[in-house]
Amino acid sequence: MISLEQRNQKIIDAVIKKADIVCPGALALIGIHGSFMTGDFYVKSDLDLLIIINDDRGWQLGCAFIQDDLQVGHDIYCTTWERLQADARYEHPNISKLMDTKIVYCADQKYKEQLETLRQMAKDILTSPFSEEDYTKAEKLLKEAEHCYTSAMISEHMSDVLAGAGGVIYYVENAIAMLNKQYFYYGVKRAYEELNAMQNRPEKLCDMIDDVISATSVASVKKHLSTLMKETIAVFHNVKETIAIQKKTATGDMLTGTYEEMYSNWRNKMYAAAETGDRHLAFMSLLSSNAMFSEISSEVDISQYDVLGGYNSQDLHKTAKAHDDILSEYLEEYRKAGIQVKHYSDIDAFVLDY
């Protein structure tokens, strides 16, 4: 029986030969990644190849097959330069294929240089100081985990709960890697090892993941999943507090009209809701007002306003008054920015000025 190395070379040679026959010029590079790159291979390891193609003709090189003598499946998968460019922007932590692949065939030196340019692009991102943009990338994956968590928590059947839980685990692991500006080198077989080496993570992250996948009932899965999400979110909050978020100084151009808009959209609705006892109107109006305050404060350096803290489901008059107080406090932002609230005695006065 031939060695694994000889088998691998036969596959690589076959790809090169087929490219010369069916799509000359379409094959740029071939590289080895996965277990044969990291050294974690064993007798039943499949060969993971990075096959970079220059055009659509190269898709003909793709093939999946089973090697009967070793009972090993192989997936000869092609990749475009565009996909590698996306990897180089470090939007996810599964970029070892780009960063660490060992090149075993190169049709032209320019392709090797092109690959190295993309690798350097990713290296520059990975080695730069952790920024608000980096946090946002990681947080995007955390939000995906939250969506999967919701799916798991509202499901009743074990298979559906486990599907949601799997999504949570996948996105939490990726989010934590991004929060540390790292990527997975070894892959899923050694994920715990890599995660445990990361600084910004829940203390017992891998234990919590193991608790989820070891649970034997729907209730138990949900319980451990909640712990995992709670601890992960706490780590994100801690990291966010260390980031120097650059907000713009509040100026007249940025804030002019915002108080009047809030007054117009929600003030009278709040009092109308109080008069009619319409909790839904009161709550949704307050929610919309809170969203506008949050949007402004995310970009402009203003005080924080606890809009929803004033909600009182049993006393909507107090709720309306609390919102009014918030609006009054917000006028201080106008004063600091040198803005005057635009008032008119009646519509004729507005029309004349307008």
GIURTA-V9936 format. One record per residue. N is the residue number from 1. RES is the residue in one small letter. PSI is psi in degrees with one decimal (999 if undefined). NEAR is the number of other ideal C-beta (glycine too) atoms within 8 Angstrom. D_FIRST is the distance of its C-alpha to the first C-alpha in whole Angstrom. Layout:
# GIURTA-V9936
n: <N	N>
res: <RES	RES>
psi: <PSI	PSI>
near: <NEAR	NEAR>
d_first: <D_FIRST	D_FIRST>
This chain:
# GIURTA-V9936
n: <1	2	3	4	5	6	7	8	9	10	11	12	13	14	15	16	17	18	19	20	21	22	23	24	25	26	27	28	29	30	31	32	33	34	35	36	37	38	39	40	41	42	43	44	45	46	47	48	49	50	51	52	53	54	55	56	57	58	59	60	61	62	63	64	65	66	67	68	69	70	71	72	73	74	75	76	77	78	79	80	81	82	83	84	85	86	87	88	89	90	91	92	93	94	95	96	97	98	99	100	101	102	103	104	105	106	107	108	109	110	111	112	113	114	115	116	117	118	119	120	121	122	123	124	125	126	127	128	129	130	131	132	133	134	135	136	137	138	139	140	141	142	143	144	145	146	147	148	149	150	151	152	153	154	155	156	157	158	159	160	161	162	163	164	165	166	167	168	169	170	171	172	173	174	175	176	177	178	179	180	181	182	183	184	185	186	187	188	189	190	191	192	193	194	195	196	197	198	199	200	201	202	203	204	205	206	207	208	209	210	211	212	213	214	215	216	217	218	219	220	221	222	223	224	225	226	227	228	229	230	231	232	233	234	235	236	237	238	239	240	241	242	243	244	245	246	247	248	249	250	251	252	253	254	255	256	257	258	259	260	261	262	263	264	265	266	267	268	269	270	271	272	273	274	275	276	277	278	279	280	281	282	283	284	285	286	287	288	289	290	291	292	293	294	295	296	297	298	299	300	301	302	303	304	305	306	307	308	309	310	311	312	313	314	315	316	317	318	319	320	321	322	323	324	325	326	327	328	329	330	331	332	333	334	335	336	337	338	339	340	341	342	343	344	345	346	347	348	349	350	351	352	353	354>
res: <m	i	s	l	e	q	r	n	q	k	i	i	d	a	v	i	k	k	a	d	i	v	c	p	g	a	l	a	l	i	g	i	h	g	s	f	m	t	g	d	f	y	v	k	s	d	l	d	l	l	i	i	i	n	d	d	r	g	w	q	l	g	c	a	f	i	q	d	d	l	q	v	g	h	d	i	y	c	t	t	w	e	r	l	q	a	d	a	r	y	e	h	p	n	i	s	k	l	m	d	t	k	i	v	y	c	a	d	q	k	y	k	e	q	l	e	t	l	r	q	m	a	k	d	i	l	t	s	p	f	s	e	e	d	y	t	k	a	e	k	l	l	k	e	a	e	h	c	y	t	s	a	m	i	s	e	h	m	s	d	v	l	a	g	a	g	g	v	i	y	y	v	e	n	a	i	a	m	l	n	k	q	y	f	y	y	g	v	k	r	a	y	e	e	l	n	a	m	q	n	r	p	e	k	l	c	d	m	i	d	d	v	i	s	a	t	s	v	a	s	v	k	k	h	l	s	t	l	m	k	e	t	i	a	v	f	h	n	v	k	e	t	i	a	i	q	k	k	t	a	t	g	d	m	l	t	g	t	y	e	e	m	y	s	n	w	r	n	k	m	y	a	a	a	e	t	g	d	r	h	l	a	f	m	s	l	l	s	s	n	a	m	f	s	e	i	s	s	e	v	d	i	s	q	y	d	v	l	g	g	y	n	s	q	d	l	h	k	t	a	k	a	h	d	d	i	l	s	e	y	l	e	e	y	r	k	a	g	i	q	v	k	h	y	s	d	i	d	a	f	v	l	d	y>
psi: <136.9	157.1	165.1	-37.5	-41.4	-41.1	-46.8	-42.4	-35.0	-40.1	-45.4	-45.8	-36.4	-39.9	-45.5	-44.7	-43.1	-38.5	-40.6	-30.9	-49.8	-22.4	60.3	132.6	-10.2	-22.7	123.8	-55.3	154.0	133.3	158.2	129.6	-168.1	-151.6	-30.8	-13.8	-40.9	-17.7	6.8	14.6	158.9	-174.5	-28.6	18.3	137.8	164.0	120.8	117.2	140.0	108.5	106.8	126.7	152.0	-22.5	177.7	-20.0	-27.0	-17.9	-19.8	-16.5	-15.9	143.4	141.6	133.6	166.3	129.1	105.0	-37.3	-32.0	-3.9	50.3	134.9	144.6	142.6	101.5	103.9	136.7	153.3	140.6	162.1	-33.6	-39.6	-37.0	-34.5	-38.6	-41.3	-37.7	-19.2	-4.2	61.6	-11.9	163.6	12.9	64.2	17.5	-32.9	-41.1	-45.8	-34.6	-3.3	135.1	115.3	127.6	-9.8	136.7	120.0	-27.4	143.2	-29.3	-28.0	-37.2	-39.6	-37.1	-42.3	-42.0	-33.7	-42.9	-39.7	-41.5	-35.0	-45.5	-40.3	-40.5	-39.5	-45.5	-31.0	-6.2	156.2	144.7	129.6	176.7	-37.5	-40.0	-41.5	-41.6	-39.5	-45.7	-40.9	-31.6	-40.5	-35.2	-39.5	-34.6	-39.2	-39.1	-37.9	-44.8	-36.2	-44.3	-44.0	-42.8	-41.2	-26.5	-2.9	157.0	-31.7	142.7	-42.5	-39.5	-40.4	-42.4	-35.0	-45.3	-41.2	-39.0	-40.9	-41.2	-49.4	-45.9	-49.9	-32.8	-45.8	-44.0	-39.6	-41.3	-41.4	-43.3	-34.2	-20.4	3.4	50.4	168.1	161.4	119.4	-43.1	-20.3	-168.5	-29.5	-27.6	30.2	-43.0	-42.2	-44.3	-40.9	-41.8	-19.6	-6.5	143.2	-49.0	92.3	159.4	143.7	-41.5	46.7	-52.5	-33.3	-40.3	-38.9	-43.1	-34.8	-39.4	-49.3	-6.4	-8.3	146.2	1.8	159.8	-46.0	-39.4	-41.5	-47.8	-39.7	-50.3	-32.1	-39.1	-40.4	-44.2	-46.7	-43.6	-46.6	-36.2	-43.5	-37.9	-40.5	-42.3	-42.9	-41.1	-41.9	-39.7	-34.7	-19.4	-8.4	132.9	90.2	122.4	108.5	150.3	143.0	133.2	125.6	169.0	-41.0	-33.2	-33.9	-18.5	128.7	-12.8	-39.9	-46.6	-37.5	-43.8	-44.1	-46.0	-43.1	-36.9	-21.8	-54.1	-30.3	-38.3	-43.7	-34.5	-39.3	-37.8	-39.7	-34.2	-6.5	27.2	90.4	-38.6	-45.3	-44.1	-47.6	-44.6	-34.5	-43.4	-38.7	-42.6	-41.3	-42.8	-38.7	-39.2	-42.8	-41.6	-40.1	-43.6	-47.2	-19.3	-20.2	-26.4	142.5	90.0	171.7	163.1	137.4	120.7	75.9	-47.9	-17.8	-17.4	0.8	128.3	101.9	-21.8	-9.6	89.6	-21.4	-41.7	-36.4	-46.2	-40.7	-39.9	-39.3	-39.1	-41.3	-39.2	-45.0	-39.4	-40.8	-36.3	-24.1	-22.4	-32.0	-37.5	-45.1	-44.6	-31.2	-0.6	34.4	142.8	135.4	135.7	109.8	146.2	142.5	-32.2	179.0	-34.5	-38.1	-39.4	-49.4	-41.7	-43.6	-38.5	999>
near: <3	5	6	9	6	8	11	11	8	9	12	12	8	8	14	11	8	10	13	6	6	7	12	6	7	11	17	11	14	15	12	14	13	12	12	13	11	10	6	9	8	6	5	7	12	9	11	10	13	12	15	16	16	9	8	5	9	14	8	8	16	9	6	7	7	7	10	5	5	7	7	9	8	12	6	13	7	11	10	8	9	6	8	13	9	8	14	12	9	13	6	9	10	8	12	12	11	13	10	10	12	8	10	7	10	10	8	6	6	6	12	10	8	10	13	8	8	13	11	8	10	15	9	8	10	10	5	6	3	7	8	9	6	10	13	8	11	13	10	8	13	14	8	11	16	9	9	15	13	9	12	18	10	5	11	5	7	8	6	11	14	10	11	16	14	9	14	16	12	10	13	15	11	12	16	16	14	14	14	10	8	9	11	11	8	10	11	4	7	9	11	8	8	13	13	9	5	12	4	9	12	10	5	7	15	9	7	13	13	8	11	14	8	6	10	4	7	10	6	9	15	11	9	12	15	10	10	17	13	8	13	15	9	9	13	13	8	9	12	8	6	5	10	4	5	5	8	9	6	11	8	8	5	10	16	7	7	10	12	9	9	13	9	7	11	13	12	6	11	16	9	10	16	12	6	7	7	9	9	6	11	16	10	8	13	16	9	10	14	10	8	12	12	8	8	11	11	6	8	11	6	9	7	5	9	7	11	8	6	13	10	9	6	3	6	14	7	9	16	13	8	12	15	10	9	14	12	7	9	13	10	8	11	12	8	7	11	5	9	4	8	6	4	8	4	6	6	6	9	9	7	6	6	4>
d_first: <0	4	7	9	12	10	10	13	14	13	15	18	18	19	22	23	23	25	27	28	29	30	32	32	34	33	30	31	29	25	24	22	24	23	21	19	22	24	21	21	17	15	12	14	16	16	17	21	22	26	27	30	32	35	37	36	34	31	31	29	26	26	23	22	19	17	13	13	9	10	14	15	17	18	22	22	26	28	31	35	37	39	37	36	40	41	38	40	43	42	43	40	38	34	34	31	29	32	33	30	27	25	26	23	25	29	31	34	35	38	35	34	38	38	35	37	40	39	38	41	43	41	41	45	45	43	45	49	51	51	53	55	52	49	51	52	48	47	50	49	45	48	50	47	46	50	49	46	48	51	49	48	51	53	50	51	48	45	42	45	45	42	41	44	43	39	41	43	40	38	42	43	40	40	44	43	41	43	46	44	43	40	37	33	31	28	29	29	27	30	33	35	34	35	38	39	40	42	46	47	46	47	47	45	43	40	42	44	41	39	43	42	39	40	43	44	47	48	51	48	46	49	51	48	47	51	50	47	49	52	51	49	52	54	51	52	56	56	54	56	59	58	57	60	61	63	65	68	72	74	76	79	76	74	76	79	79	76	79	81	78	77	81	81	78	78	81	83	80	80	84	84	81	83	86	85	82	79	76	74	76	76	73	71	74	73	69	70	72	70	67	69	70	66	66	68	68	64	65	69	70	72	73	71	73	72	73	71	73	76	75	77	76	80	82	81	84	83	79	81	83	80	79	82	82	79	80	83	81	79	82	82	79	81	84	81	80	84	83	86	86	87	90	92	95	95	93	96	95	92	92	95	92	89>
